[in-house]
Amino acid sequence: MSKYIPKGDKETVKNRAKGYCEYCFSKEEFCPDPFSMEYIIPLAKKGTNSIDNLANSCQGCNNLKYTATEVLDNVTGDFFPVYNPRKHIWSEHFRWSENFLKIIGISAIGRVTVELL
C-alpha cells in the first residue's frame, strides 16, 4: 500500500475536521506545529489511504497514537479500541475538566485513549 495521499483527499479530511485535531479537539491555529494526516488504522495493520481511514491530527496525538489500535484499560483489565473519529462520538467517550485544561475519559474507549495520548 502506497503512503501517498492525494492532495484533494487531504483537503477533504482537513475540511471535515474544521481546523481541529479529531482526537483532542485542539485548534490547529493555536498549535505550534502543522497538523498531519493520521491513519486511524495504520498501514502496517492493513489500513488504507481512504478518507474514511484518515484523521486530521495534531503532532502530539499523531506521534503518541503511532500504530496503536487498542489499549489495556487499567480499570477493567481488558483491551479496548482507541477512539476512532469515524466510528465513535467524541462526547460519548470524553468530557473536559471544569477548567477545560484536561480531557477526561468517561468510557473505557475514552479512558484508554486519554491514557495513550
Biopython code that builds the backbone (N, CA, C, O; Angstrom):
import numpy as np
from Bio.PDB.StructureBuilder import StructureBuilder

atoms = [
    (1, "MET", "N", (0.850, -1.187, 0.000)),
    (1, "MET", "CA", (0.000, 0.000, 0.000)),
    (1, "MET", "C", (0.888, 1.240, 0.000)),
    (1, "MET", "O", (1.794, 1.359, 0.825)),
    (2, "SER", "N", (0.635, 2.135, -0.898)),
    (2, "SER", "CA", (1.388, 3.374, -1.007)),
    (2, "SER", "C", (1.010, 4.328, 0.128)),
    (2, "SER", "O", (-0.141, 4.357, 0.565)),
    (3, "LYS", "N", (1.981, 5.103, 0.598)),
    (3, "LYS", "CA", (1.726, 6.110, 1.622)),
    (3, "LYS", "C", (1.243, 7.423, 1.015)),
    (3, "LYS", "O", (0.921, 8.365, 1.740)),
    (4, "TYR", "N", (1.192, 7.486, -0.306)),
    (4, "TYR", "CA", (0.780, 8.713, -0.986)),
    (4, "TYR", "C", (-0.704, 8.973, -0.752)),
    (4, "TYR", "O", (-1.547, 8.101, -0.967)),
    (5, "ILE", "N", (-1.005, 10.193, -0.307)),
    (5, "ILE", "CA", (-2.392, 10.624, -0.120)),
    (5, "ILE", "C", (-2.623, 11.796, -1.074)),
    (5, "ILE", "O", (-1.947, 12.819, -0.967)),
    (6, "PRO", "N", (-3.567, 11.659, -2.003)),
    (6, "PRO", "CA", (-3.822, 12.750, -2.949)),
    (6, "PRO", "C", (-4.173, 14.060, -2.235)),
    (6, "PRO", "O", (-4.831, 14.054, -1.195)),
    (7, "LYS", "N", (-3.730, 15.170, -2.803)),
    (7, "LYS", "CA", (-3.962, 16.489, -2.212)),
    (7, "LYS", "C", (-5.453, 16.740, -1.956)),
    (7, "LYS", "O", (-5.815, 17.296, -0.918)),
    (8, "GLY", "N", (-6.307, 16.340, -2.881)),
    (8, "GLY", "CA", (-7.746, 16.534, -2.711)),
    (8, "GLY", "C", (-8.298, 15.779, -1.508)),
    (8, "GLY", "O", (-9.191, 16.268, -0.818)),
    (9, "ASP", "N", (-7.761, 14.580, -1.259)),
    (9, "ASP", "CA", (-8.192, 13.804, -0.092)),
    (9, "ASP", "C", (-7.739, 14.475, 1.199)),
    (9, "ASP", "O", (-8.482, 14.509, 2.181)),
    (10, "LYS", "N", (-6.513, 15.010, 1.195)),
    (10, "LYS", "CA", (-6.024, 15.726, 2.376)),
    (10, "LYS", "C", (-6.907, 16.929, 2.681)),
    (10, "LYS", "O", (-7.239, 17.195, 3.836)),
    (11, "GLU", "N", (-7.280, 17.648, 1.635)),
    (11, "GLU", "CA", (-8.155, 18.820, 1.815)),
    (11, "GLU", "C", (-9.520, 18.404, 2.353)),
    (11, "GLU", "O", (-10.081, 19.088, 3.209)),
    (12, "THR", "N", (-10.062, 17.286, 1.860)),
    (12, "THR", "CA", (-11.352, 16.788, 2.340)),
    (12, "THR", "C", (-11.281, 16.463, 3.829)),
    (12, "THR", "O", (-12.183, 16.818, 4.587)),
    (13, "VAL", "N", (-10.216, 15.792, 4.245)),
    (13, "VAL", "CA", (-10.044, 15.425, 5.657)),
    (13, "VAL", "C", (-9.917, 16.678, 6.511)),
    (13, "VAL", "O", (-10.552, 16.774, 7.561)),
    (14, "LYS", "N", (-9.107, 17.638, 6.079)),
    (14, "LYS", "CA", (-8.928, 18.877, 6.839)),
    (14, "LYS", "C", (-10.237, 19.665, 6.932)),
    (14, "LYS", "O", (-10.570, 20.193, 7.992)),
    (15, "ASN", "N", (-10.970, 19.744, 5.834)),
    (15, "ASN", "CA", (-12.249, 20.462, 5.847)),
    (15, "ASN", "C", (-13.260, 19.780, 6.753)),
    (15, "ASN", "O", (-14.006, 20.450, 7.466)),
    (16, "ARG", "N", (-13.291, 18.470, 6.731)),
    (16, "ARG", "CA", (-14.219, 17.708, 7.581)),
    (16, "ARG", "C", (-13.932, 17.988, 9.059)),
    (16, "ARG", "O", (-14.860, 18.057, 9.865)),
    (17, "ALA", "N", (-12.665, 18.147, 9.417)),
    (17, "ALA", "CA", (-12.279, 18.375, 10.813)),
    (17, "ALA", "C", (-12.459, 19.831, 11.248)),
    (17, "ALA", "O", (-12.368, 20.132, 12.438)),
    (18, "LYS", "N", (-12.708, 20.722, 10.317)),
    (18, "LYS", "CA", (-12.960, 22.139, 10.598)),
    (18, "LYS", "C", (-11.857, 22.798, 11.420)),
    (18, "LYS", "O", (-12.127, 23.640, 12.277)),
    (19, "GLY", "N", (-10.599, 22.403, 11.147)),
    (19, "GLY", "CA", (-9.467, 23.050, 11.803)),
    (19, "GLY", "C", (-9.101, 22.489, 13.163)),
    (19, "GLY", "O", (-8.271, 23.065, 13.866)),
    (20, "TYR", "N", (-9.707, 21.376, 13.544)),
    (20, "TYR", "CA", (-9.435, 20.773, 14.842)),
    (20, "TYR", "C", (-8.732, 19.433, 14.691)),
    (20, "TYR", "O", (-8.859, 18.757, 13.670)),
    (21, "CYS", "N", (-7.975, 19.057, 15.744)),
    (21, "CYS", "CA", (-7.470, 17.691, 15.839)),
    (21, "CYS", "C", (-8.670, 16.813, 16.155)),
    (21, "CYS", "O", (-9.447, 17.129, 17.056)),
    (22, "GLU", "N", (-8.830, 15.727, 15.435)),
    (22, "GLU", "CA", (-10.000, 14.886, 15.626)),
    (22, "GLU", "C", (-9.894, 13.993, 16.872)),
    (22, "GLU", "O", (-10.835, 13.268, 17.193)),
    (23, "TYR", "N", (-8.771, 14.043, 17.562)),
    (23, "TYR", "CA", (-8.606, 13.266, 18.795)),
    (23, "TYR", "C", (-8.747, 14.142, 20.037)),
    (23, "TYR", "O", (-9.541, 13.831, 20.926)),
    (24, "CYS", "N", (-7.990, 15.228, 20.106)),
    (24, "CYS", "CA", (-8.012, 16.058, 21.318)),
    (24, "CYS", "C", (-8.783, 17.361, 21.153)),
    (24, "CYS", "O", (-8.963, 18.104, 22.118)),
    (25, "PHE", "N", (-9.232, 17.639, 19.955)),
    (25, "PHE", "CA", (-10.001, 18.844, 19.625)),
    (25, "PHE", "C", (-9.209, 20.135, 19.805)),
    (25, "PHE", "O", (-9.801, 21.201, 19.970)),
    (26, "SER", "N", (-7.881, 20.055, 19.776)),
    (26, "SER", "CA", (-7.070, 21.274, 19.754)),
    (26, "SER", "C", (-7.276, 21.953, 18.411)),
    (26, "SER", "O", (-7.414, 21.290, 17.383)),
    (27, "LYS", "N", (-7.297, 23.259, 18.427)),
    (27, "LYS", "CA", (-7.474, 24.027, 17.200)),
    (27, "LYS", "C", (-6.106, 24.220, 16.538)),
    (27, "LYS", "O", (-5.138, 24.621, 17.185)),
    (28, "GLU", "N", (-6.050, 23.927, 15.246)),
    (28, "GLU", "CA", (-4.780, 23.978, 14.523)),
    (28, "GLU", "C", (-4.128, 25.348, 14.594)),
    (28, "GLU", "O", (-2.903, 25.438, 14.678)),
    (29, "GLU", "N", (-4.905, 26.405, 14.564)),
    (29, "GLU", "CA", (-4.326, 27.750, 14.548)),
    (29, "GLU", "C", (-3.587, 28.086, 15.844)),
    (29, "GLU", "O", (-2.799, 29.032, 15.872)),
    (30, "PHE", "N", (-3.829, 27.326, 16.919)),
    (30, "PHE", "CA", (-3.155, 27.581, 18.192)),
    (30, "PHE", "C", (-2.015, 26.600, 18.466)),
    (30, "PHE", "O", (-1.371, 26.689, 19.512)),
    (31, "CYS", "N", (-1.759, 25.686, 17.565)),
    (31, "CYS", "CA", (-0.701, 24.691, 17.746)),
    (31, "CYS", "C", (0.582, 25.153, 17.064)),
    (31, "CYS", "O", (0.536, 25.744, 15.985)),
    (32, "PRO", "N", (1.725, 24.886, 17.691)),
    (32, "PRO", "CA", (2.987, 25.353, 17.107)),
    (32, "PRO", "C", (3.408, 24.598, 15.850)),
    (32, "PRO", "O", (4.149, 25.137, 15.027)),
    (33, "ASP", "N", (2.950, 23.366, 15.690)),
    (33, "ASP", "CA", (3.331, 22.557, 14.534)),
    (33, "ASP", "C", (2.120, 22.312, 13.645)),
    (33, "ASP", "O", (0.992, 22.243, 14.134)),
    (34, "PRO", "N", (2.347, 22.181, 12.343)),
    (34, "PRO", "CA", (1.225, 21.887, 11.444)),
    (34, "PRO", "C", (0.637, 20.509, 11.738)),
    (34, "PRO", "O", (1.344, 19.602, 12.174)),
    (35, "PHE", "N", (-0.650, 20.366, 11.497)),
    (35, "PHE", "CA", (-1.318, 19.086, 11.684)),
    (35, "PHE", "C", (-0.935, 18.129, 10.554)),
    (35, "PHE", "O", (-0.430, 18.542, 9.510)),
    (36, "SER", "N", (-1.184, 16.860, 10.788)),
    (36, "SER", "CA", (-0.856, 15.857, 9.782)),
    (36, "SER", "C", (-2.033, 14.925, 9.563)),
    (36, "SER", "O", (-3.011, 14.937, 10.311)),
    (37, "MET", "N", (-1.914, 14.117, 8.520)),
    (37, "MET", "CA", (-2.894, 13.074, 8.248)),
    (37, "MET", "C", (-2.517, 11.860, 9.092)),
    (37, "MET", "O", (-1.405, 11.341, 8.987)),
    (38, "GLU", "N", (-3.442, 11.417, 9.923)),
    (38, "GLU", "CA", (-3.202, 10.292, 10.813)),
    (38, "GLU", "C", (-4.006, 9.107, 10.306)),
    (38, "GLU", "O", (-5.193, 9.232, 10.004)),
    (39, "TYR", "N", (-3.354, 7.962, 10.214)),
    (39, "TYR", "CA", (-4.046, 6.736, 9.813)),
    (39, "TYR", "C", (-4.751, 6.163, 11.028)),
    (39, "TYR", "O", (-4.094, 5.736, 11.978)),
    (40, "ILE", "N", (-6.072, 6.146, 11.014)),
    (40, "ILE", "CA", (-6.834, 5.596, 12.130)),
    (40, "ILE", "C", (-6.457, 4.125, 12.321)),
    (40, "ILE", "O", (-6.117, 3.707, 13.429)),
    (41, "ILE", "N", (-6.515, 3.358, 11.261)),
    (41, "ILE", "CA", (-5.960, 2.005, 11.241)),
    (41, "ILE", "C", (-4.673, 2.124, 10.438)),
    (41, "ILE", "O", (-4.721, 2.373, 9.234)),
    (42, "PRO", "N", (-3.517, 1.949, 11.084)),
    (42, "PRO", "CA", (-2.237, 2.144, 10.393)),
    (42, "PRO", "C", (-2.071, 1.229, 9.187)),
    (42, "PRO", "O", (-2.630, 0.134, 9.131)),
    (43, "LEU", "N", (-1.289, 1.705, 8.229)),
    (43, "LEU", "CA", (-0.999, 0.893, 7.054)),
    (43, "LEU", "C", (-0.382, -0.446, 7.467)),
    (43, "LEU", "O", (-0.641, -1.474, 6.842)),
    (44, "ALA", "N", (0.429, -0.427, 8.518)),
    (44, "ALA", "CA", (1.080, -1.657, 8.997)),
    (44, "ALA", "C", (0.078, -2.676, 9.529)),
    (44, "ALA", "O", (0.403, -3.853, 9.677)),
    (45, "LYS", "N", (-1.149, -2.218, 9.817)),
    (45, "LYS", "CA", (-2.198, -3.113, 10.307)),
    (45, "LYS", "C", (-3.332, -3.229, 9.292)),
    (45, "LYS", "O", (-4.495, -3.405, 9.654)),
    (46, "LYS", "N", (-2.973, -3.128, 8.028)),
    (46, "LYS", "CA", (-3.908, -3.304, 6.908)),
    (46, "LYS", "C", (-4.858, -2.125, 6.713)),
    (46, "LYS", "O", (-5.908, -2.275, 6.087)),
    (47, "GLY", "N", (-4.495, -0.944, 7.246)),
    (47, "GLY", "CA", (-5.284, 0.251, 6.991)),
    (47, "GLY", "C", (-5.078, 0.724, 5.565)),
    (47, "GLY", "O", (-4.179, 0.250, 4.871)),
    (48, "THR", "N", (-5.901, 1.649, 5.130)),
    (48, "THR", "CA", (-5.837, 2.148, 3.757)),
    (48, "THR", "C", (-5.664, 3.665, 3.745)),
    (48, "THR", "O", (-5.698, 4.319, 4.787)),
    (49, "ASN", "N", (-5.479, 4.203, 2.549)),
    (49, "ASN", "CA", (-5.383, 5.649, 2.355)),
    (49, "ASN", "C", (-6.743, 6.296, 2.127)),
    (49, "ASN", "O", (-6.804, 7.478, 1.788)),
    (50, "SER", "N", (-7.818, 5.566, 2.301)),
    (50, "SER", "CA", (-9.139, 6.135, 2.045)),
    (50, "SER", "C", (-9.434, 7.249, 3.054)),
    (50, "SER", "O", (-8.937, 7.221, 4.180)),
    (51, "ILE", "N", (-10.231, 8.211, 2.651)),
    (51, "ILE", "CA", (-10.540, 9.330, 3.550)),
    (51, "ILE", "C", (-11.283, 8.858, 4.802)),
    (51, "ILE", "O", (-11.275, 9.552, 5.819)),
    (52, "ASP", "N", (-11.917, 7.701, 4.744)),
    (52, "ASP", "CA", (-12.582, 7.150, 5.927)),
    (52, "ASP", "C", (-11.590, 6.601, 6.944)),
    (52, "ASP", "O", (-11.969, 6.322, 8.081)),
    (53, "ASN", "N", (-10.334, 6.443, 6.558)),
    (53, "ASN", "CA", (-9.301, 5.947, 7.465)),
    (53, "ASN", "C", (-8.292, 7.032, 7.826)),
    (53, "ASN", "O", (-7.261, 6.737, 8.430)),
    (54, "LEU", "N", (-8.573, 8.274, 7.466)),
    (54, "LEU", "CA", (-7.666, 9.378, 7.751)),
    (54, "LEU", "C", (-8.312, 10.363, 8.709)),
    (54, "LEU", "O", (-9.507, 10.647, 8.624)),
    (55, "ALA", "N", (-7.494, 10.879, 9.625)),
    (55, "ALA", "CA", (-7.975, 11.884, 10.567)),
    (55, "ALA", "C", (-7.004, 13.056, 10.572)),
    (55, "ALA", "O", (-5.796, 12.874, 10.425)),
    (56, "ASN", "N", (-7.537, 14.247, 10.741)),
    (56, "ASN", "CA", (-6.722, 15.435, 10.937)),
    (56, "ASN", "C", (-6.202, 15.366, 12.365)),
    (56, "ASN", "O", (-6.990, 15.252, 13.305)),
    (57, "SER", "N", (-4.892, 15.432, 12.538)),
    (57, "SER", "CA", (-4.326, 15.180, 13.857)),
    (57, "SER", "C", (-3.195, 16.140, 14.188)),
    (57, "SER", "O", (-2.352, 16.450, 13.346)),
    (58, "CYS", "N", (-3.194, 16.607, 15.444)),
    (58, "CYS", "CA", (-2.056, 17.399, 15.908)),
    (58, "CYS", "C", (-0.852, 16.458, 16.030)),
    (58, "CYS", "O", (-1.011, 15.238, 16.070)),
    (59, "GLN", "N", (0.331, 17.025, 16.088)),
    (59, "GLN", "CA", (1.537, 16.206, 16.158)),
    (59, "GLN", "C", (1.585, 15.373, 17.440)),
    (59, "GLN", "O", (2.055, 14.235, 17.424)),
    (60, "GLY", "N", (1.101, 15.935, 18.548)),
    (60, "GLY", "CA", (1.103, 15.184, 19.801)),
    (60, "GLY", "C", (0.279, 13.918, 19.700)),
    (60, "GLY", "O", (0.767, 12.838, 20.031)),
    (61, "CYS", "N", (-0.951, 14.027, 19.253)),
    (61, "CYS", "CA", (-1.814, 12.847, 19.124)),
    (61, "CYS", "C", (-1.270, 11.891, 18.075)),
    (61, "CYS", "O", (-1.262, 10.678, 18.281)),
    (62, "ASN", "N", (-0.820, 12.429, 16.959)),
    (62, "ASN", "CA", (-0.298, 11.585, 15.889)),
    (62, "ASN", "C", (0.916, 10.780, 16.358)),
    (62, "ASN", "O", (1.006, 9.579, 16.103)),
    (63, "ASN", "N", (1.834, 11.436, 17.034)),
    (63, "ASN", "CA", (3.048, 10.755, 17.481)),
    (63, "ASN", "C", (2.768, 9.747, 18.585)),
    (63, "ASN", "O", (3.355, 8.665, 18.590)),
    (64, "LEU", "N", (1.892, 10.075, 19.511)),
    (64, "LEU", "CA", (1.618, 9.172, 20.628)),
    (64, "LEU", "C", (0.758, 7.981, 20.223)),
    (64, "LEU", "O", (0.930, 6.880, 20.746)),
    (65, "LYS", "N", (-0.159, 8.199, 19.302)),
    (65, "LYS", "CA", (-1.003, 7.079, 18.858)),
    (65, "LYS", "C", (-0.184, 6.098, 18.050)),
    (65, "LYS", "O", (-0.324, 4.887, 18.219)),
    (66, "TYR", "N", (0.663, 6.598, 17.182)),
    (66, "TYR", "CA", (1.563, 5.810, 16.348)),
    (66, "TYR", "C", (0.795, 4.687, 15.657)),
    (66, "TYR", "O", (0.004, 4.978, 14.759)),
    (67, "THR", "N", (0.982, 3.432, 16.022)),
    (67, "THR", "CA", (0.267, 2.330, 15.376)),
    (67, "THR", "C", (-0.749, 1.672, 16.304)),
    (67, "THR", "O", (-1.271, 0.602, 15.988)),
    (68, "ALA", "N", (-1.035, 2.296, 17.438)),
    (68, "ALA", "CA", (-1.967, 1.698, 18.403)),
    (68, "ALA", "C", (-3.390, 1.680, 17.860)),
    (68, "ALA", "O", (-3.860, 2.662, 17.284)),
    (69, "THR", "N", (-4.054, 0.576, 18.046)),
    (69, "THR", "CA", (-5.477, 0.478, 17.693)),
    (69, "THR", "C", (-6.299, 0.002, 18.886)),
    (69, "THR", "O", (-7.520, 0.158, 18.899)),
    (70, "GLU", "N", (-5.643, -0.573, 19.885)),
    (70, "GLU", "CA", (-6.317, -0.947, 21.125)),
    (70, "GLU", "C", (-5.314, -0.873, 22.265)),
    (70, "GLU", "O", (-4.109, -1.036, 22.073)),
    (71, "VAL", "N", (-5.855, -0.619, 23.477)),
    (71, "VAL", "CA", (-5.002, -0.399, 24.637)),
    (71, "VAL", "C", (-5.653, -1.065, 25.843)),
    (71, "VAL", "O", (-6.876, -1.175, 25.916)),
    (72, "LEU", "N", (-4.826, -1.508, 26.787)),
    (72, "LEU", "CA", (-5.306, -2.121, 28.022)),
    (72, "LEU", "C", (-5.933, -1.059, 28.914)),
    (72, "LEU", "O", (-5.316, -0.028, 29.182)),
    (73, "ASP", "N", (-7.148, -1.302, 29.371)),
    (73, "ASP", "CA", (-7.854, -0.416, 30.292)),
    (73, "ASP", "C", (-7.472, -0.817, 31.714)),
    (73, "ASP", "O", (-7.730, -1.947, 32.131)),
    (74, "ASN", "N", (-6.864, 0.096, 32.454)),
    (74, "ASN", "CA", (-6.435, -0.200, 33.819)),
    (74, "ASN", "C", (-7.592, -0.440, 34.783)),
    (74, "ASN", "O", (-7.399, -1.055, 35.832)),
    (75, "VAL", "N", (-8.782, 0.031, 34.448)),
    (75, "VAL", "CA", (-9.946, -0.152, 35.320)),
    (75, "VAL", "C", (-10.509, -1.560, 35.190)),
    (75, "VAL", "O", (-10.771, -2.215, 36.198)),
    (76, "THR", "N", (-10.698, -2.033, 33.966)),
    (76, "THR", "CA", (-11.333, -3.340, 33.749)),
    (76, "THR", "C", (-10.334, -4.464, 33.515)),
    (76, "THR", "O", (-10.673, -5.633, 33.697)),
    (77, "GLY", "N", (-9.107, -4.133, 33.115)),
    (77, "GLY", "CA", (-8.123, -5.145, 32.783)),
    (77, "GLY", "C", (-8.316, -5.744, 31.397)),
    (77, "GLY", "O", (-7.653, -6.717, 31.038)),
    (78, "ASP", "N", (-9.225, -5.163, 30.616)),
    (78, "ASP", "CA", (-9.494, -5.627, 29.253)),
    (78, "ASP", "C", (-8.918, -4.639, 28.239)),
    (78, "ASP", "O", (-8.649, -3.482, 28.560)),
    (79, "PHE", "N", (-8.737, -5.121, 27.014)),
    (79, "PHE", "CA", (-8.298, -4.254, 25.930)),
    (79, "PHE", "C", (-9.517, -3.617, 25.269)),
    (79, "PHE", "O", (-10.542, -4.270, 25.069)),
    (80, "PHE", "N", (-9.392, -2.344, 24.938)),
    (80, "PHE", "CA", (-10.449, -1.606, 24.246)),
    (80, "PHE", "C", (-9.846, -0.840, 23.080)),
    (80, "PHE", "O", (-8.670, -0.479, 23.109)),
    (81, "PRO", "N", (-10.651, -0.592, 22.053)),
    (81, "PRO", "CA", (-10.132, 0.159, 20.909)),
    (81, "PRO", "C", (-9.835, 1.611, 21.268)),
    (81, "PRO", "O", (-10.493, 2.204, 22.123)),
    (82, "VAL", "N", (-8.839, 2.163, 20.603)),
    (82, "VAL", "CA", (-8.557, 3.595, 20.692)),
    (82, "VAL", "C", (-9.704, 4.322, 19.981)),
    (82, "VAL", "O", (-10.255, 3.819, 19.001)),
    (83, "TYR", "N", (-10.049, 5.488, 20.476)),
    (83, "TYR", "CA", (-11.105, 6.304, 19.874)),
    (83, "TYR", "C", (-10.904, 6.418, 18.367)),
    (83, "TYR", "O", (-9.806, 6.707, 17.891)),
    (84, "ASN", "N", (-11.971, 6.187, 17.639)),
    (84, "ASN", "CA", (-11.959, 6.259, 16.186)),
    (84, "ASN", "C", (-12.927, 7.362, 15.763)),
    (84, "ASN", "O", (-14.140, 7.203, 15.899)),
    (85, "PRO", "N", (-12.403, 8.481, 15.252)),
    (85, "PRO", "CA", (-13.293, 9.595, 14.898)),
    (85, "PRO", "C", (-14.296, 9.284, 13.786)),
    (85, "PRO", "O", (-15.240, 10.051, 13.595)),
    (86, "ARG", "N", (-14.128, 8.199, 13.057)),
    (86, "ARG", "CA", (-15.106, 7.826, 12.039)),
    (86, "ARG", "C", (-16.212, 6.946, 12.614)),
    (86, "ARG", "O", (-17.291, 6.873, 12.025)),
    (87, "LYS", "N", (-15.985, 6.282, 13.736)),
    (87, "LYS", "CA", (-16.968, 5.351, 14.290)),
    (87, "LYS", "C", (-17.588, 5.816, 15.607)),
    (87, "LYS", "O", (-18.730, 5.472, 15.913)),
    (88, "HIS", "N", (-16.848, 6.588, 16.377)),
    (88, "HIS", "CA", (-17.285, 6.957, 17.716)),
    (88, "HIS", "C", (-17.705, 8.429, 17.779)),
    (88, "HIS", "O", (-17.290, 9.245, 16.956)),
    (89, "ILE", "N", (-18.523, 8.742, 18.758)),
    (89, "ILE", "CA", (-18.959, 10.120, 19.002)),
    (89, "ILE", "C", (-18.167, 10.641, 20.196)),
    (89, "ILE", "O", (-18.231, 10.069, 21.285)),
    (90, "TRP", "N", (-17.429, 11.714, 19.995)),
    (90, "TRP", "CA", (-16.497, 12.235, 20.992)),
    (90, "TRP", "C", (-17.164, 12.406, 22.356)),
    (90, "TRP", "O", (-16.611, 11.977, 23.369)),
    (91, "SER", "N", (-18.331, 13.021, 22.396)),
    (91, "SER", "CA", (-18.988, 13.336, 23.675)),
    (91, "SER", "C", (-19.471, 12.099, 24.434)),
    (91, "SER", "O", (-19.813, 12.199, 25.612)),
    (92, "GLU", "N", (-19.503, 10.944, 23.786)),
    (92, "GLU", "CA", (-19.876, 9.713, 24.487)),
    (92, "GLU", "C", (-18.679, 9.078, 25.195)),
    (92, "GLU", "O", (-18.844, 8.157, 25.995)),
    (93, "HIS", "N", (-17.479, 9.571, 24.900)),
    (93, "HIS", "CA", (-16.268, 8.968, 25.447)),
    (93, "HIS", "C", (-15.391, 9.936, 26.242)),
    (93, "HIS", "O", (-14.513, 9.514, 26.994)),
    (94, "PHE", "N", (-15.636, 11.236, 26.071)),
    (94, "PHE", "CA", (-14.790, 12.240, 26.722)),
    (94, "PHE", "C", (-15.627, 13.406, 27.234)),
    (94, "PHE", "O", (-16.741, 13.661, 26.778)),
    (95, "ARG", "N", (-15.045, 14.089, 28.188)),
    (95, "ARG", "CA", (-15.558, 15.395, 28.603)),
    (95, "ARG", "C", (-14.356, 16.223, 29.030)),
    (95, "ARG", "O", (-13.287, 15.688, 29.321)),
    (96, "TRP", "N", (-14.547, 17.522, 29.062)),
    (96, "TRP", "CA", (-13.495, 18.421, 29.514)),
    (96, "TRP", "C", (-13.563, 18.560, 31.024)),
    (96, "TRP", "O", (-14.645, 18.477, 31.606)),
    (97, "SER", "N", (-12.414, 18.771, 31.667)),
    (97, "SER", "CA", (-12.392, 19.087, 33.093)),
    (97, "SER", "C", (-13.072, 20.440, 33.275)),
    (97, "SER", "O", (-13.285, 21.170, 32.308)),
    (98, "GLU", "N", (-13.411, 20.770, 34.523)),
    (98, "GLU", "CA", (-14.126, 22.025, 34.784)),
    (98, "GLU", "C", (-13.360, 23.248, 34.283)),
    (98, "GLU", "O", (-13.975, 24.221, 33.845)),
    (99, "ASN", "N", (-12.022, 23.213, 34.341)),
    (99, "ASN", "CA", (-11.224, 24.354, 33.891)),
    (99, "ASN", "C", (-10.804, 24.237, 32.422)),
    (99, "ASN", "O", (-10.040, 25.064, 31.924)),
    (100, "PHE", "N", (-11.307, 23.207, 31.732)),
    (100, "PHE", "CA", (-11.054, 22.972, 30.307)),
    (100, "PHE", "C", (-9.569, 22.769, 29.979)),
    (100, "PHE", "O", (-9.130, 23.068, 28.869)),
    (101, "LEU", "N", (-8.808, 22.266, 30.937)),
    (101, "LEU", "CA", (-7.399, 22.019, 30.700)),
    (101, "LEU", "C", (-7.080, 20.550, 30.449)),
    (101, "LEU", "O", (-6.015, 20.220, 29.928)),
    (102, "LYS", "N", (-8.001, 19.676, 30.819)),
    (102, "LYS", "CA", (-7.774, 18.240, 30.650)),
    (102, "LYS", "C", (-8.981, 17.586, 30.003)),
    (102, "LYS", "O", (-10.122, 18.001, 30.202)),
    (103, "ILE", "N", (-8.698, 16.557, 29.225)),
    (103, "ILE", "CA", (-9.758, 15.727, 28.667)),
    (103, "ILE", "C", (-9.879, 14.510, 29.572)),
    (103, "ILE", "O", (-8.878, 13.884, 29.920)),
    (104, "ILE", "N", (-11.101, 14.179, 29.949)),
    (104, "ILE", "CA", (-11.356, 13.065, 30.851)),
    (104, "ILE", "C", (-12.100, 11.979, 30.089)),
    (104, "ILE", "O", (-13.115, 12.244, 29.445)),
    (105, "GLY", "N", (-11.594, 10.765, 30.166)),
    (105, "GLY", "CA", (-12.262, 9.635, 29.535)),
    (105, "GLY", "C", (-13.442, 9.191, 30.389)),
    (105, "GLY", "O", (-13.275, 8.929, 31.580)),
    (106, "ILE", "N", (-14.630, 9.103, 29.802)),
    (106, "ILE", "CA", (-15.831, 8.721, 30.554)),
    (106, "ILE", "C", (-16.360, 7.354, 30.143)),
    (106, "ILE", "O", (-17.430, 6.941, 30.590)),
    (107, "SER", "N", (-15.628, 6.660, 29.307)),
    (107, "SER", "CA", (-15.945, 5.291, 28.905)),
    (107, "SER", "C", (-14.612, 4.554, 28.824)),
    (107, "SER", "O", (-13.552, 5.172, 28.925)),
    (108, "ALA", "N", (-14.664, 3.254, 28.644)),
    (108, "ALA", "CA", (-13.416, 2.500, 28.502)),
    (108, "ALA", "C", (-12.633, 2.998, 27.293)),
    (108, "ALA", "O", (-11.415, 3.160, 27.372)),
    (109, "ILE", "N", (-13.315, 3.244, 26.175)),
    (109, "ILE", "CA", (-12.634, 3.777, 24.988)),
    (109, "ILE", "C", (-11.997, 5.143, 25.302)),
    (109, "ILE", "O", (-10.859, 5.408, 24.917)),
    (110, "GLY", "N", (-12.727, 5.978, 25.987)),
    (110, "GLY", "CA", (-12.194, 7.283, 26.378)),
    (110, "GLY", "C", (-11.004, 7.159, 27.310)),
    (110, "GLY", "O", (-9.996, 7.843, 27.129)),
    (111, "ARG", "N", (-11.114, 6.285, 28.312)),
    (111, "ARG", "CA", (-10.011, 6.098, 29.270)),
    (111, "ARG", "C", (-8.726, 5.636, 28.583)),
    (111, "ARG", "O", (-7.654, 6.190, 28.823)),
    (112, "VAL", "N", (-8.842, 4.611, 27.724)),
    (112, "VAL", "CA", (-7.620, 4.090, 27.083)),
    (112, "VAL", "C", (-7.030, 5.117, 26.125)),
    (112, "VAL", "O", (-5.810, 5.204, 25.980)),
    (113, "THR", "N", (-7.874, 5.883, 25.482)),
    (113, "THR", "CA", (-7.371, 6.902, 24.544)),
    (113, "THR", "C", (-6.674, 8.020, 25.305)),
    (113, "THR", "O", (-5.603, 8.470, 24.898)),
    (114, "VAL", "N", (-7.268, 8.472, 26.405)),
    (114, "VAL", "CA", (-6.622, 9.513, 27.221)),
    (114, "VAL", "C", (-5.302, 8.996, 27.768)),
    (114, "VAL", "O", (-4.307, 9.721, 27.758)),
    (115, "GLU", "N", (-5.274, 7.766, 28.243)),
    (115, "GLU", "CA", (-4.041, 7.178, 28.764)),
    (115, "GLU", "C", (-2.967, 7.122, 27.684)),
    (115, "GLU", "O", (-1.802, 7.418, 27.948)),
    (116, "LEU", "N", (-3.351, 6.749, 26.492)),
    (116, "LEU", "CA", (-2.408, 6.632, 25.373)),
    (116, "LEU", "C", (-1.900, 7.998, 24.915)),
    (116, "LEU", "O", (-0.702, 8.189, 24.709)),
    (117, "LEU", "N", (-2.814, 8.931, 24.762)),
    (117, "LEU", "CA", (-2.456, 10.219, 24.168)),
    (117, "LEU", "C", (-2.129, 11.269, 25.219)),
    (117, "LEU", "O", (-1.809, 12.407, 24.876)),
]
sb = StructureBuilder()
sb.init_structure("model")
sb.init_model(0)
sb.init_chain("A")
sb.init_seg("    ")
for serial, (resi, resn, name, xyz) in enumerate(atoms, 1):
    if name == "N":
        sb.init_residue(resn, " ", resi, " ")
    sb.init_atom(name, np.array(xyz, "f"), 0.0, 1.0, " ", f" {name:<3s}", serial, name[0])
structure = sb.get_structure()
